[in-house]
Amino acid sequence: MLIRIYPENPNPREMAKALKMLRDGELIIYPTDTVYAIGCDALNVRAVEKICTLKGVNPQKSNLSIICYDLSVNMHKSATPLSNC
């Protein structure tokens, strides 16, 4: 599914679709300043495992980047250990 979200005028319905996909453990691809990135809900173990499978990496031996709005929000949540991809 392709969802286009324009930063100048984001459509709330399209944003809700993307949010639902993330909450359902789906992956997203989004542009950064240099390349496209693969993203998911970092607290969803199965979604992180999907990214590891795509990248061919073991989550126990790799460092994955996490992007979040505010660290104070995420510091109160504990991460669940990941099984091998």
KAPE-V607720 format. One record per residue. N is the residue number from 1. RES is the residue in three letters. SS is DSSP state (A for helix, B for strand, O for the rest). PSI is psi in whole degrees, 0 to 359 (none if undefined). Layout:
[[N | RES | SS | PSI] [N | RES | SS | PSI]]
//
This chain:
[[1 | MET | O | 135] [2 | LEU | O | 122] [3 | ILE | O | 122] [4 | ARG | O | 126] [5 | ILE | O | 120] [6 | TYR | O | 123] [7 | PRO | O | 330] [8 | GLU | O | 329] [9 | ASN | O | 72] [10 | PRO | O | 134] [11 | ASN | O | 120] [12 | PRO | A | 325] [13 | ARG | A | 319] [14 | GLU | A | 322] [15 | MET | A | 319] [16 | ALA | A | 322] [17 | LYS | A | 314] [18 | ALA | A | 318] [19 | LEU | A | 318] [20 | LYS | A | 318] [21 | MET | A | 316] [22 | LEU | A | 315] [23 | ARG | A | 332] [24 | ASP | O | 4] [25 | GLY | O | 13] [26 | GLU | O | 163] [27 | LEU | O | 154] [28 | ILE | B | 157] [29 | ILE | B | 130] [30 | TYR | B | 151] [31 | PRO | B | 145] [32 | THR | O | 189] [33 | ASP | O | 344] [34 | THR | O | 324] [35 | VAL | O | 179] [36 | TYR | B | 147] [37 | ALA | B | 156] [38 | ILE | B | 132] [39 | GLY | B | 163] [40 | CYS | O | 178] [41 | ASP | O | 113] [42 | ALA | O | 343] [43 | LEU | O | 0] [44 | ASN | O | 106] [45 | VAL | A | 314] [46 | ARG | A | 322] [47 | ALA | A | 318] [48 | VAL | A | 321] [49 | GLU | A | 324] [50 | LYS | A | 317] [51 | ILE | A | 318] [52 | CYS | A | 319] [53 | THR | A | 314] [54 | LEU | A | 320] [55 | LYS | A | 347] [56 | GLY | O | 37] [57 | VAL | O | 157] [58 | ASN | O | 120] [59 | PRO | O | 339] [60 | GLN | O | 340] [61 | LYS | O | 0] [62 | SER | O | 155] [63 | ASN | O | 123] [64 | LEU | O | 145] [65 | SER | O | 144] [66 | ILE | O | 129] [67 | ILE | O | 128] [68 | CYS | O | 158] [69 | TYR | O | 316] [70 | ASP | O | 120] [71 | LEU | A | 331] [72 | SER | A | 331] [73 | VAL | A | 320] [74 | ASN | A | 345] [75 | MET | O | 341] [76 | HIS | O | 355] [77 | LYS | O | 142] [78 | SER | O | 143] [79 | ALA | O | 144] [80 | THR | O | 134] [81 | PRO | O | 142] [82 | LEU | O | 144] [83 | SER | O | 169] [84 | ASN | O | 143] [85 | CYS | O | none]]
//
